Amino acid sequence: MKTGEKRIVLHFNQGTIYSILCAVLPCVIYFMVKRKNKNKLSWLFVWIFILYIWQIYDLTGVGGLSDILYAPQGGMNESIIQAKINLIPFDTIERSFYLNILMLVPFGFLAPFIWKNFRKIYKTVLLGAGFSLLIELSQLITTRTSDINDVIANTMGAFIGYSIWKVFSLCCGRRLKKPIDSKWDLIWYILLSFSGMFFLYYPFWFSRAIAPLIWG
């Protein structure tokens, strides 16, 4: 591997770690404050969920303060809202619509699996819709597209995920019905991880100021 290629890979790895830390660090602080006693298996599923929602933030390009403070052309943005907005449902059904459905299927499965409070279908579906809406609203300050169809697709994905959990819970009985975490912790994980990405994630600053120092 050439030196230039090594630097690209190194920068990618460092940027990924930085992004994960922004989302996970607030959750770690929450863990330390609550000082819960859980077995290793319980922690494993909670961490899987936290890393999963970080991956959603990373894939969707969740907006943050960096999008307001650092304009693509340099300087600050003249207007806070930068995104293209589509409020027409089902105007175009493309491949991304189906991918957005798939993206929230694990959300719909993990929410009732880990948290007993979300074992009513309307709670999981509404939470999935709210989570998707939170991301779409944050994208208003980016140069991406804020699309109502993404919210619809994500909500459908949460519904499908819940349905899969329901089928498995009926087949496996108590194993999939035993709660793993406190009932409202899911809300905190979402809010804290999102806040970490919104307030702490500055990719332009990291790539220009911090990454060169790490490279040496």
N, C-alpha and C positions, 0 to 999 in steps of 0.2 A: 504494500500500500504506500502510495506517495505521501510526502509531507503534507501537501495541500489537502489530500483526501483524509488523512489522519486528523487534521485540524477540524475539518467539517464534521467528522464523526464525533470527535471530542466535544465540539460545540453543541452538537445535537444532544449528546448524553447529558452535558451540563445543563443545557436549557430544559431538558425533560425533568431532571432532578429538581431544578429550581422551581418549575411549575408544580411538581408534586408537593414540594415543601410548602408552597403558598397555600395549597388546598388542605393539606394534612395538618400543618402546625397548629391552627386554631382548634382542630379536633383533639389533638394530643393534649393541649392545655385543658380542654374540657374534661378529658379523661382524668387528668391529674387532679383537677379540682373535685371531681365527684368521687374519685378513689374507689371505683367499683371493684368488687371481687367476682371475677368471672373465670370460668375454666378456659383453657386454651382454644377449644373448639368454638366457644362463643365469640372470643376475640377474633378468631379467624374469619368468621362470617361477617362481623361488623367491619373489619378492615377490607374485606373483599368489596363490600358495598361502598365504602368511602373511596377506594381506588377506582371503582367503577364509575361513580359520579364525577371523579376528577377526569377520567377518560372522556366522559361526555363533554365536560367543559373544554377540554383540549380539542376534541373533534369539531365542536360547534363554533369555537372561537368566541367564548363568552366575553362580553365587554367589561372594561374596567377603567379606572382613573387614567391609566396610561393612554387610552384612546382619546381622552379629553386633553391631556397635557402634551402629548406627542403626536402631532399631525403627520400623516405620511409624507407631505411635502415640506415638512419642517415647521417649527414654531408651534403655536397653539391653534386649534380649530376655531373658526369664526362662529360656527354653530355647533351646539352640543349634538343635535341629531344629524348623523351622517349617513345612515343606512337607507337603502331602498325599502319601501314598505308596500306589502301586498295584503290587502284586507278582503280579497275576493276568494271565498272558499272554492276549492276544486276547479280553479280556472285552468290549470294545467296539471295533469298527473304524470309526473316523470319518475325516473328511477329513484331519485332522492326521496320521494314520498314514501316508497316502500322501505327504503333504508332507515328512514326516520321511525317507521313503525317498529322495525326490528330493534332499533337502538333502545327503546323503552320497554321491550319485553322483559329483560332481566330486572328492571325496576319494579314492574308489576308482580314479578315472582318473588323477589327478595323482600319487598316491603311486608307482605303478610307472613312470609316465612320467618323473618327475624322479629317482627314487632306484632304482638297480639292485637294492639289497638287498630291495626290496619287490615283486619281480617273480614271487614265488610267491604263489598266490592265498590260501593260508592266512595268510600274513604280513599281507597287506593287509586281509583280512577281520577278523582278530584285532585289528589296530591300529584299524580302524574301530570295532569293538565296544568296545575299551578307551577310545578317545577319547569315544565316546558315554557310556560308564559314568562317565568322569571328570566330564563335564558334569552327568549326573544326580545323582551324589554331591554335587557342589557345590550343587545346587539344594535339597538337604535343609535348608540353612540359610536358604533364601529362603521366601517365602510362595507359591511356585508349586507345581506338582505334579511329583513324581519318579516316573516311570512306566516300568515294565519294557518296555512296548510301544514306547516311544521307542527304547530300546536295540535291540530286535528290528528295528524299521523302519530305523534307521540302519545296522545290520549288513547288512541286505538291500540298502540303497543302496550301501554299499561294495562288495558282491559284484557288483552290476550295473555299477558304475563300472569295476571291474577287468575285467569281461567285455567291456565296450566297448573298453577299452584293448587287450585281448588281440586282439580282432578287427582293430582298426586296425593293431596291430603286425604282424600276419600279412599284412595288405594292403600296408603301407608299408615293411616290412622294417626295415632298420637305423635309419632316421630316428627311429622311435619306440622303439628299443631302446638307443640311445646314452645312457648315464647323464649327467645334468646336474650333480648335486651329490653330495657325499660320502654314503656309505651310511647313516650314523647321524644325519645332520643333521636329518632329519625329526623324530626323537624330541625332539631339543633344541628345535626350533622350537615344537613343541606344548607342551612343558613350560615353556619360557620365556614364551611368549605367554600361556599359562594363568596362570602365576605373576604376570605383570604385571597381568592383569585381577583376580586374586584379591587381591593385596596393594596395588596402586596405585589401583584404580578406586573412587573415593568420589563417586558422582553427587550425593548430597544435600549433601555438603560443598562440592562444586564449584559447584552451582547457588546455594547460599546465600552462600558466602564469596568465591569467585573470579570467577564470571560477572558479578556487579554491578560489580566493579572494572574489568573489561574494557569493560563497557557505558559506564562513566563517569557 
